Amino acid sequence: MRFPQLEALERQIEEEEAIQREVIPEEEIPITEKTFLRPVNPYAVTKIAQDLICGVYHKTYALNIIRIRSFNHEGPRRDNVFGIPWYAFQLALIEQGKQEPIIKTGHIDDRRNFTHVKDMVNAYWIANEKCDPGELYLIGSDEKDRIFSYREIIDKLLQLSTVRDIKIEQDTKYVRPTSVPRLIGDTSKFRNLTGWKPTYSIDDILTDTLNYWRDFVKNDLY
């Protein structure tokens, strides 16, 4: 049985996906506090709504709310439904002989600026002490040595593994319907005001994350 309406909707979604992969023009990278927001998934919409609600509560009820948009932060305890912990979890399974030596991935050519969760928590604390209520600040690592594609991240993780000859294989069930090829921020406003800067390297992020999942897999905690 055919459903023309559903088929038409599928074609429309496919067309929209092609458009949404380039949601932020190259000339608007890096992203600043003034960059026009273009959410491409429900999760992103909820974050924008949260930001706007906080702004309204500050203006209307004078609540001391500091608005922060933080870029990718990674490390131990992040669930394995996200990129880096998902790759690290699989790598830990492979090292324990619980998965064939193939890391299943989604789209891995998107680029991000990565910050260790410890640096981000420190930034939140500093923001609470030094930032102005109602103001918007971007927080993250925008140094070149902390900007990578997920493909480069996987290569780095493989270098940390005790197993060699691991293959990388894209699985369509892990490919998101929309993607943002570049999500790089300009955090100079926050840095200039507070003096904050990240102290942990990308190698620290990956080592801490991989060791966390190694412990989980070894002790059957997940």
N, C-alpha and C positions, 0 to 999 in steps of 0.2 A: 504494500500500500504506500502510495506517495503522498507527501504533505507539502504542497507547493509553497505554503507560507513559511514552513520551517526551512525549506531549501533556499528560499529568497533571503531569509534571515541569516543563514549560514554564509551566503555570498556576501551579504552586507558586512558581517563580522570579519570575514577574510579581508575585505577592502579596508575596513577601519583599522585592522591590525597592521596592515602595510603602512598606513598613514601614521599610526601611533608609535611606530618604532623610531620615528624621527620627531619626537614631541618637543624637544628643546633644540632650537637652531644652534649651529656651531658658534655663531657670533655672540650667543648669550651664555657661553661657557667661559669662565666659571660662573656659577649661579651666585647671585647676591640677594640681599634682603629685598631688592626691588624687582627681581625677576618675576615675570608673569607666570602664575601657577597653572600647570596643565596636567591635572591628575589623569592617569590612564587606567586605574583600577579602583575598586571600592575601598581598599585599604588606604590609598592615598587621599581619597575624598574624605574619609573619617579624620585623617590627620589635619587636613585643611579646616574642616569644621571645628575641630578641637581648638586650633589656633585662633580662629575667628571668635569662638565663644569666649575664650580667655580674654581677647581684646575687648569684647563687649562688656564683660564683667569688670574689667579694670576701669573702662570709661564710665560705665553706668553706676557701679557700686564702689568704685575706688578701692578695689581689692588689689593687694600687692602681688600681682602676677607678672612674672618675667617670661616672655615668650621666646622659646628656643626651638630652632629647627636643627636637629643633629643629623649628621651624615653617618654613613655606615660605621657602626662600632661592633667589634667582634671580640670573642674570648670565651673562656670556660662558662658553662651553664646555659649558653644559648641553645635552644632546641634544634634538633637536626632537621627541621623542615626548611631551614635557610641554607644558603649556598655553602659557606665555609664549613660550618659544623656538619652538614650533610656529607661533604667530601671527606672530612676527617673521620666521621663515623664509619663510612664505608672502608676507609683505609685501615682503621682499627680492626674491623671485621676480617679484612683480607689478611692482616698480620697474624690473626688468631686462627686462620684457616676456616673461618665461618662464612666466607664469601669468595667466589671465584675472583681471580685477579683482574677484575674489570670495574672501573668506577663509572657508574651511570650518572649522566648529567643532563641538564637542560641547556639553555642558551648560555654560552660561557665567554662570549666576546665583549660583553658590556664592561665598561670601565668604571671604577669607583675609587674614592679616597677612603682608606681604611684607618680606623682609630681603635686602639685597645680599649676595652670597656673600663679598665682602671683609669685611663686618662680621661675618659668621658665622664665618669663619676666625679673625678676631681674637678672637671670643668663645671659640672652642675653645682658643686659646692661653692666654687669661686663665683659663679653667676649669682648665687643667692646672696653673696656678701658684697659684690661690687657692681652689679648691673642695675639699671633703672627699671622699675615696674612699668609695664605697658609697652616697653621697647622690645623690638624683635632682634634676635642675634642668631647667627649661624655658627655652629660649632663642629669642628672636624679637623682632620689632617689634610692640609692641602699642599704639603711638600711633595716634590716629584718622586721621592723615594718611598712614598706611601700611596701612590696611585698605580693601580694594576687592573688588568682584565682578570676575569675569573679563570681564564685559561692559564694565565701566568701564575695565579694563585695555586692552581692544581699542580703545575710543574714544580713549584716550590715545596708543596706538601709531599710530592713523590720523592724529592731529594731527602726528605726527613724520614722516609719509610725504611723499614728493615727488609722489605720485599722489593725485588727488582722485576722489570718487565711487566709492569702493570699497564693495562690498556685503558684508554678513555673512550667511552661510547655514549653518544647522545641518545636519549630515550625520549620519544615524543610525549610520554605522560608527564615528564618533568619540565617540558617547555611551556613557559607561561604564554597565555594568549596575547599579552602585550609586554613590551620591554622598553627600557630607557637605555639607549646605548652609552650615554655619558651622563654621569651624575656627580659632577665635580663642583665643590663649593669654594667661595672666597670668604674666609672666616676672619678677615683682617679687622673688621669692626670689633668683634669680641676680643681678639688678641691684643689689639692696641689699647683697649680699655682695661683689660685685666692682667696682661702679661702672661697669660696661659699659653703653653705650647705642649704638644705631646712628647712624652719621654720614652714610650715603648715603640720598638721597630716592628715592621711587618713580620720579621722572623720571630719576635716575641709572641705576637698574636697567634701565629700558626703553631709554634711549639706548644704554647699553653693550651690551645684548643685541641690539638692532636693528643696530647698527654691526658687531657680530661676524658676524651672519648676512649682512649686506650684503657683507662681505669674502669670506665663503664662496661666496656665489652669484656675485659678480663674477669670482672667480678659479677657478670650477668646482672647488671643493675638496670638495664634498659631492654 
